Amino acid sequence: MWIMATARKCINILKKTLHKIIFRIKLWEMDKKWELMGGRCWQLFPPSFYYTHTEEEIEQAINKIKETLESYEKSIDE
């Protein structure tokens, strides 16, 4: 009986791992299509960034980029 339970746990772990790997592959393919379509010219982050980060993390990243650009502008003006 305990062998069956252990086997089920192992199978569930393998299924979860497989789903994570498949999800990462889909994100990678999505990013490659985005890159081929010229996404780097028009958007800050690839699509996978928006799938793997929360809205707060995205806002923090955008604010950090804005601060960096503002500091570059100030250094150019001086």
N, C-alpha and C positions, 0 to 999 in steps of 0.2 A: 504494500500500500504506500509506504513512504517513497518507494522508487518511482511510482507514478506521479506523486506530488513533486518530487525533485525534477523529474523529466518535464512536467508542465512548466515549472518555473524556468528551467533552462530554455525551453522553447519560447516562452514569453519574452525572455531577455533577448534571445536571438531575433525575434520578430521586431522588437523595439529598436534594436541596433540596426537592423536592415532598413526600417522605415527612416531612421535618422540619416543613414547613408544615402538612401534614395532621395530624400529631401535635399541634402547637400548637393547631390549631382544635379538635381533640377535647378537649384539656385545658381550653380556654376554655369549650366547651359543658358539660363536666363541672362546672366551677366555677359556671357560671350555674344549672345544675340544683340544685347543692348550696345555692346562695344562695337560690333560690326555695323550697327545702324547709326553710329556717330554719337552715341549717348554721352561720351566724355566731353564733347563740345558744349552741350546744353544743360547738363545736370551735374549737381555736386557729387552725388553718390550713386552707385549702381543699385539696381532693384533689390538685390539680396540684402543690402544694408537696411532697407525699410522693413523687410520681413524678419530680420534678426535683432532689431533694436526697438526699444520702446519709444513713444513719442517724446518723452523727456530726454532720453539720450540723444535723439535726433536734434532736438532743439539746442541742447548743450553743444553738440558738434558744430551746428550752424553758427551759434554765438561765438564759439572759439575761432572759427574761420573768419567771421566778421571782425573780431578784435584784432586778429593777425593782419588782415587787410588794412584796417584803420591805422595800425602801428606802422605798416609799410608806407601808407600815404603820408603820415606825419614825418617819417624819416626822409621821404622824397621832398616834401615841402621845405624842410630845413636846410 
